[in-house]
Amino acid sequence: MISNLDSEKKKRKNYSNQYSHHTIKSHKRNNKELHIIWIDLKKAYDSVEHWALETAMRMMGLQENFIELVKNIYTNNIISFITNHGLTPEMNMTSGVRQRDGLSPLLFIIFMNSVLDY
C-alpha cells in the first residue's frame, strides 16, 4: 500500500514539473510575460501569523463577532515542547492554526486569500 502511495506522489510531482516546464517554455517562445509564485505548503498551518489572520478576516469584511471568536480561540495560548532534556520553557503561541480542528482549513484559506490578493 505504501509503495502505491509513493508511486502516486511521484507521478503527481512529475506531472507538475512537466506542466511547469511546458508553461515556462511556452511563454518564452511566445515572448509573453509570466509571473510565478512558489509556495511551500509543508507546515502550512504553522506559518499563519495570528495578527495577519485577523487582518485578513477584517479585509474580507467578516462580522466582528466571528473575528472576536477566532481571536479568543488563539489569544493567550501557551506552548512548550518535550525534548530529550525535558520540557522547554513556556512561550506564547503567536502563529499557527490548530491541527485537526474543523475551523482550521477555513482560517488557512482566509489567510492564503489575503496573501494571494496582496
KEKE-3310 file (N, C-alpha, C; in steps of 0.2 Angstrom, whole numbers, plus 5000, padded with zeros to 4 digits):
npx = (5004:5010:5019:5012:5006:5018:5022:5011:5013:5025:5021:5012:5020:5030:5021:5017:5029:5033:5022:5024:5037:5033:5024:5033:5042:5033:5029:5041:5044:5034:5036:5029:5024:5027:5022:5028:5024:5030:5025:5028:5020:5022:5021:5011:5000:5006:5012:5004:5002:4995:4991:4991:4981:4969:4969:4967:4954:4947:4949:4942:4929:4922:4911:4911:4909:4912:4926:4931:4928:4937:4949:4948:4950:4963:4970:4982:4987:4998:5013:5024:5038:5042:5058:5073:5080:5070:5056:5054:5055:5039:5030:5023:5010:5010:5008:5001:4988:4976:4979:4970:4957:4941:4939:4951:4955:4947:4951:4964:4963:4957:4967:4977:4971:4972:4985:4988:4980:4987)
npy = (4994:5006:5008:5010:5023:5031:5030:5036:5049:5052:5052:5063:5073:5073:5076:5089:5095:5094:5101:5114:5116:5116:5127:5138:5137:5139:5152:5159:5156:5162:5175:5180:5189:5182:5178:5170:5161:5152:5142:5134:5122:5114:5112:5122:5126:5130:5142:5153:5168:5175:5189:5192:5184:5190:5202:5198:5193:5204:5212:5204:5208:5201:5197:5206:5199:5186:5187:5191:5179:5170:5176:5175:5161:5159:5168:5171:5158:5146:5137:5123:5112:5095:5088:5079:5083:5087:5097:5112:5130:5139:5147:5160:5157:5163:5161:5150:5139:5128:5110:5097:5103:5108:5121:5126:5123:5133:5145:5145:5146:5158:5166:5163:5168:5182:5183:5180:5190:5201)
npz = (5000:5004:4995:4983:4986:4987:4974:4967:4972:4966:4953:4952:4956:4945:4935:4938:4938:4924:4918:4923:4917:4903:4903:4906:4895:4884:4886:4885:4872:4865:4869:4880:4895:4911:4927:4942:4956:4970:4983:4998:5005:5016:5033:5033:5041:5052:5049:5049:5054:5068:5070:5056:5051:5058:5052:5039:5040:5043:5032:5023:5027:5037:5050:5065:5077:5074:5071:5083:5090:5085:5088:5102:5103:5099:5107:5121:5121:5127:5124:5126:5123:5123:5125:5123:5134:5143:5147:5138:5142:5144:5131:5122:5110:5095:5082:5069:5066:5073:5072:5066:5068:5064:5060:5056:5042:5035:5041:5036:5023:5022:5026:5016:5005:5007:5006:4993:4987:4990)
capx = (5000:5014:5023:5007:5005:5024:5021:5006:5016:5030:5018:5009:5026:5032:5016:5018:5036:5032:5017:5028:5042:5029:5021:5038:5044:5028:5029:5047:5044:5029:5038:5024:5026:5025:5024:5027:5025:5030:5023:5030:5015:5024:5020:5007:4996:5011:5015:4999:5003:4988:4989:4989:4974:4964:4969:4964:4947:4944:4949:4936:4923:4919:4907:4916:4908:4916:4933:4932:4928:4943:4954:4948:4952:4970:4974:4984:4989:5005:5016:5031:5040:5046:5064:5077:5082:5065:5051:5056:5051:5033:5031:5016:5009:5008:5007:4999:4981:4976:4979:4964:4952:4937:4939:4957:4955:4944:4955:4970:4960:4956:4974:4980:4967:4974:4992:4987:4977:4992)
capy = (5000:5012:5009:5013:5030:5034:5030:5041:5055:5054:5054:5069:5078:5073:5079:5096:5098:5094:5106:5120:5117:5117:5134:5142:5137:5142:5159:5161:5155:5167:5181:5183:5190:5177:5178:5163:5161:5145:5142:5128:5121:5110:5115:5127:5129:5133:5148:5158:5173:5177:5196:5193:5181:5195:5207:5195:5192:5211:5214:5201:5210:5196:5200:5207:5194:5180:5189:5191:5172:5167:5179:5172:5154:5160:5173:5168:5151:5144:5130:5121:5106:5089:5087:5074:5086:5089:5102:5119:5135:5140:5153:5162:5155:5169:5159:5143:5137:5121:5104:5093:5107:5109:5128:5127:5124:5139:5150:5145:5148:5166:5169:5162:5173:5189:5183:5180:5196:5206)
capz = (5000:5005:4988:4979:4988:4985:4966:4965:4974:4961:4947:4953:4956:4939:4930:4940:4935:4916:4917:4924:4912:4897:4903:4905:4888:4880:4887:4882:4865:4863:4871:4884:4902:4915:4934:4945:4964:4973:4990:5001:5010:5022:5039:5031:5046:5057:5046:5049:5060:5071:5068:5049:5051:5060:5047:5033:5041:5043:5024:5019:5029:5041:5055:5071:5082:5071:5072:5091:5092:5082:5092:5108:5102:5098:5112:5127:5121:5129:5122:5127:5119:5126:5122:5127:5141:5147:5144:5136:5145:5141:5126:5119:5103:5091:5075:5068:5067:5076:5068:5067:5070:5059:5058:5053:5034:5033:5043:5032:5016:5023:5027:5010:5000:5008:5004:4986:4984:4991)
cpx = (5004:5017:5018:5006:5012:5024:5017:5009:5021:5027:5015:5015:5029:5028:5017:5024:5035:5027:5021:5033:5039:5027:5027:5041:5040:5028:5035:5047:5039:5030:5033:5027:5023:5027:5023:5028:5025:5029:5024:5024:5016:5024:5016:5003:5000:5013:5010:5000:4996:4986:4987:4982:4968:4964:4965:4956:4943:4944:4943:4929:4919:4916:4912:4915:4912:4924:4935:4932:4934:4949:4954:4951:4960:4974:4976:4985:4996:5007:5022:5032:5043:5052:5067:5080:5076:5060:5055:5052:5044:5034:5024:5016:5007:5007:5004:4991:4981:4976:4973:4958:4948:4937:4945:4958:4952:4948:4962:4968:4960:4963:4977:4977:4970:4981:4992:4985:4983:4997)
cpy = (5006:5014:5012:5021:5034:5035:5035:5048:5057:5055:5061:5075:5079:5077:5087:5099:5099:5100:5113:5121:5119:5125:5139:5143:5140:5149:5162:5161:5161:5174:5185:5184:5184:5178:5172:5164:5153:5146:5135:5127:5116:5114:5122:5130:5132:5140:5154:5162:5175:5184:5196:5189:5186:5200:5205:5195:5199:5214:5211:5203:5205:5200:5200:5201:5187:5181:5188:5183:5169:5170:5176:5164:5154:5164:5169:5160:5150:5137:5129:5114:5101:5088:5081:5076:5089:5094:5109:5124:5136:5147:5154:5160:5161:5167:5152:5143:5129:5115:5100:5097:5109:5116:5130:5128:5131:5145:5150:5147:5156:5169:5169:5167:5180:5189:5184:5186:5202:5206)
cpz = (5000:4998:4983:4980:4986:4977:4964:4967:4968:4955:4947:4952:4949:4934:4932:4937:4927:4914:4917:4919:4905:4897:4903:4898:4883:4880:4884:4875:4862:4865:4876:4891:4906:4923:4938:4953:4966:4980:4993:5006:5015:5028:5038:5037:5051:5055:5047:5055:5062:5069:5060:5048:5052:5055:5041:5034:5041:5035:5021:5021:5033:5047:5062:5076:5080:5073:5079:5093:5091:5087:5099:5108:5102:5103:5118:5127:5122:5127:5125:5124:5124:5122:5126:5134:5145:5144:5143:5141:5141:5137:5124:5112:5099:5083:5075:5070:5069:5071:5070:5069:5064:5056:5054:5046:5032:5035:5038:5025:5016:5023:5020:5005:5001:5006:4996:4983:4985:4985)
residu = (MET:ILE:SER:ASN:LEU:ASP:SER:GLU:LYS:LYS:LYS:ARG:LYS:ASN:TYR:SER:ASN:GLN:TYR:SER:HIS:HIS:THR:ILE:LYS:SER:HIS:LYS:ARG:ASN:ASN:LYS:GLU:LEU:HIS:ILE:ILE:TRP:ILE:ASP:LEU:LYS:LYS:ALA:TYR:ASP:SER:VAL:GLU:HIS:TRP:ALA:LEU:GLU:THR:ALA:MET:ARG:MET:MET:GLY:LEU:GLN:GLU:ASN:PHE:ILE:GLU:LEU:VAL:LYS:ASN:ILE:TYR:THR:ASN:ASN:ILE:ILE:SER:PHE:ILE:THR:ASN:HIS:GLY:LEU:THR:PRO:GLU:MET:ASN:MET:THR:SER:GLY:VAL:ARG:GLN:ARG:ASP:GLY:LEU:SER:PRO:LEU:LEU:PHE:ILE:ILE:PHE:MET:ASN:SER:VAL:LEU:ASP:TYR)
# end
